[in-house]
């Protein structure tokens, strides 16, 4: 059996110690990210996933938005100091991909395919997972680390205003990426017997 995809999957880890020691250009990384999202599967080929790719000041601005939004809800100074350190780690990365779902397309397909209407929102989430995994793995293949965050919906309004996001785009995740400054730790797996059933 060929294992190239498995080998790549092993490289795709949650890397939190990220930096800006990146040789690829923003244009090259943008092409990589866009191509992987376009090739990720979607139900009925409805292509509901959207992305905003941030570099330089735009990347910094996003994590400033996260910092300010969390400062309003984390009142304890000691607790916020830990939160701020975590956010500064994300900000230290080279860039961020904001993943969105275009809810207008979801609603359109709900109307056009009434038999499956109850499924399109779930299917759009599955499409998100496919796109995020594809981008994450492609970044890992190119020697870059990444991690996935979910500060939505806390930051949705501020992000929409800062980056001119259409009203129908719903923020689903934030993926910061950059050079790997420290590796991920060991990964534990639950027992196969608790996770899989095989019938032959």
C-alpha positions as CSV (number, residue, x, y, z in Angstrom):
1,X,0.0,0.0,0.0
2,X,1.2,3.5,-0.8
3,X,1.6,5.7,2.3
4,X,2.5,9.2,1.0
5,X,-0.8,10.6,2.3
6,X,-0.3,9.0,5.7
7,X,3.3,10.4,5.8
8,X,1.9,13.9,5.1
9,X,-0.8,13.4,7.7
10,X,1.8,12.6,10.3
11,X,3.5,16.0,9.5
12,X,0.2,17.9,10.0
13,X,0.2,18.7,13.7
14,X,-0.9,21.5,15.9
15,X,2.2,23.7,16.1
16,X,1.9,26.6,18.6
17,X,5.5,27.9,18.5
18,X,5.4,29.7,15.2
19,X,7.6,32.3,13.7
20,X,8.2,34.4,10.6
21,X,11.3,32.6,9.3
22,X,9.5,31.7,6.0
23,X,11.1,31.6,2.6
24,X,7.9,31.1,0.6
25,X,6.4,34.4,-0.6
26,X,2.9,35.5,0.4
27,X,1.9,35.1,-3.3
28,X,3.2,31.5,-3.3
29,X,1.4,30.7,-0.1
30,X,-1.8,32.4,-1.3
31,X,-1.7,30.2,-4.4
32,X,-1.2,27.1,-2.3
33,X,-4.0,27.9,0.0
34,X,-6.5,28.9,-2.7
35,X,-5.7,25.7,-4.8
36,X,-6.2,23.4,-1.8
37,X,-9.5,25.0,-0.9
38,X,-10.7,24.8,-4.5
39,X,-9.8,21.1,-4.8
40,X,-11.5,20.1,-1.5
41,X,-14.8,18.3,-1.9
42,X,-18.1,20.0,-1.3
43,X,-21.7,18.5,-1.6
44,X,-23.3,19.1,-5.0
45,X,-20.1,21.0,-5.8
46,X,-21.7,23.9,-4.1
47,X,-18.3,25.4,-3.0
48,X,-19.6,27.1,0.2
49,X,-16.1,27.6,1.8
50,X,-14.6,31.1,1.6
51,X,-11.3,32.3,2.9
52,X,-9.5,35.5,3.7
53,X,-5.7,35.2,3.8
54,X,-3.9,37.7,6.0
55,X,-0.2,38.7,6.0
56,X,1.8,41.5,7.6
57,X,-0.3,44.3,9.2
58,X,-3.6,42.5,8.3
59,X,-2.4,39.4,10.2
60,X,-1.4,41.5,13.2
61,X,-4.7,43.4,13.1
62,X,-6.7,40.2,13.4
63,X,-4.9,39.1,16.5
64,X,-5.2,42.6,18.0
65,X,-9.0,42.2,17.4
66,X,-8.9,38.9,19.3
67,X,-6.8,40.4,22.1
68,X,-9.2,43.3,22.6
69,X,-12.3,41.1,22.3
70,X,-11.0,38.7,25.0
71,X,-9.9,41.6,27.3
72,X,-13.6,42.6,27.5
73,X,-14.7,39.1,28.6
74,X,-11.8,37.9,30.7
75,X,-11.9,40.3,33.7
76,X,-9.3,38.6,35.9
77,X,-5.9,40.2,35.2
78,X,-3.9,37.0,35.9
79,X,-6.1,34.9,33.7
80,X,-5.9,37.5,31.0
81,X,-2.1,37.6,31.1
82,X,-2.1,33.9,30.2
83,X,-4.7,34.6,27.4
84,X,-2.7,37.5,26.1
85,X,0.5,35.4,26.0
86,X,-1.3,32.8,23.9
87,X,-2.7,35.4,21.5
88,X,0.8,36.9,21.1
89,X,2.0,33.4,20.1
90,X,-0.6,33.4,17.3
91,X,0.4,36.9,16.3
92,X,4.1,35.8,16.1
93,X,3.1,33.6,13.1
94,X,3.7,34.6,9.5
95,X,0.0,34.7,8.4
96,X,-3.5,33.6,9.1
97,X,-6.3,32.0,7.0
98,X,-9.8,33.0,8.1
99,X,-12.2,30.2,7.0
100,X,-15.9,31.2,6.3
101,X,-19.0,29.5,5.1
102,X,-21.2,31.4,2.6
103,X,-24.6,31.0,4.2
104,X,-26.3,32.5,1.2
105,X,-25.2,29.5,-0.9
106,X,-26.2,27.1,1.8
107,X,-29.7,28.6,1.8
108,X,-29.9,28.6,-2.0
109,X,-29.2,24.8,-2.0
110,X,-31.7,24.3,0.8
111,X,-34.3,25.9,-1.4
112,X,-33.2,24.1,-4.7
113,X,-33.0,20.6,-3.2
114,X,-35.8,20.4,-0.6
115,X,-35.4,16.7,-0.1
116,X,-31.9,17.3,1.3
117,X,-32.6,20.8,2.9
118,X,-31.9,19.7,6.4
119,X,-28.4,18.4,5.5
120,X,-26.8,21.4,3.7
121,X,-25.7,23.2,6.9
122,X,-24.1,20.0,8.2
123,X,-22.6,19.3,4.8
124,X,-21.1,22.8,4.7
125,X,-19.3,22.1,8.0
126,X,-18.0,18.8,6.5
127,X,-16.7,20.9,3.6
128,X,-15.0,23.2,6.0
129,X,-13.2,20.3,7.6
130,X,-12.0,19.1,4.3
131,X,-10.7,22.5,3.2
132,X,-9.0,23.2,6.5
133,X,-7.4,19.8,6.5
134,X,-6.2,20.2,3.0
135,X,-4.7,23.6,3.6
136,X,-3.1,22.5,6.9
137,X,-1.5,19.4,5.3
138,X,-0.2,21.4,2.3
139,X,1.4,23.9,4.7
140,X,3.0,21.0,6.6
141,X,4.2,19.4,3.3
142,X,6.0,22.7,2.7
143,X,7.7,22.8,6.1
144,X,5.3,25.2,7.8
145,X,3.5,24.8,11.0
146,X,-0.1,25.8,11.8
147,X,-2.8,25.5,14.4
148,X,-6.6,26.1,14.2
149,X,-8.5,28.5,16.5
150,X,-12.1,29.3,17.0
151,X,-12.6,32.8,18.4
152,X,-15.8,33.1,16.4
153,X,-18.5,34.3,17.0
154,X,-16.8,36.6,19.6
155,X,-14.8,38.5,16.9
156,X,-17.3,38.2,14.0
157,X,-18.5,41.8,13.9
158,X,-15.0,43.3,14.3
159,X,-13.6,41.0,11.6
160,X,-16.4,41.8,9.3
161,X,-15.8,45.5,9.7
162,X,-12.0,45.3,9.5
163,X,-11.8,43.2,6.4
164,X,-14.9,44.1,4.5
165,X,-16.5,40.7,4.9
166,X,-19.9,40.1,3.1
167,X,-22.8,39.7,5.5
168,X,-23.5,36.2,4.3
169,X,-20.0,34.9,5.2
170,X,-20.0,33.2,8.6
171,X,-16.6,32.9,10.3
172,X,-15.8,29.3,11.2
173,X,-12.1,29.2,12.1
174,X,-8.8,31.0,12.2
175,X,-5.6,29.1,11.1
176,X,-2.4,30.9,11.9
177,X,0.7,29.5,10.2
178,X,4.5,30.1,10.0
179,X,7.9,28.7,10.6
180,X,8.1,25.9,13.1
181,X,10.0,27.2,16.1
182,X,9.4,24.1,18.3
183,X,7.9,20.8,17.4
184,X,4.6,19.4,18.6
185,X,4.6,16.9,21.4
186,X,3.8,13.3,21.2
187,X,0.3,12.4,20.0
188,X,-1.8,9.9,21.9
189,X,-4.4,7.7,20.3
190,X,-7.3,5.9,21.8
191,X,-7.6,2.2,21.5
192,X,-8.6,1.0,18.0
193,X,-11.2,-1.3,19.6
194,X,-13.0,1.7,21.0
195,X,-13.0,3.5,17.7
196,X,-13.3,1.1,14.8
197,X,-15.5,-1.8,13.8
198,X,-14.5,-4.0,10.8
199,X,-16.6,-6.6,9.2
200,X,-15.1,-9.0,6.7
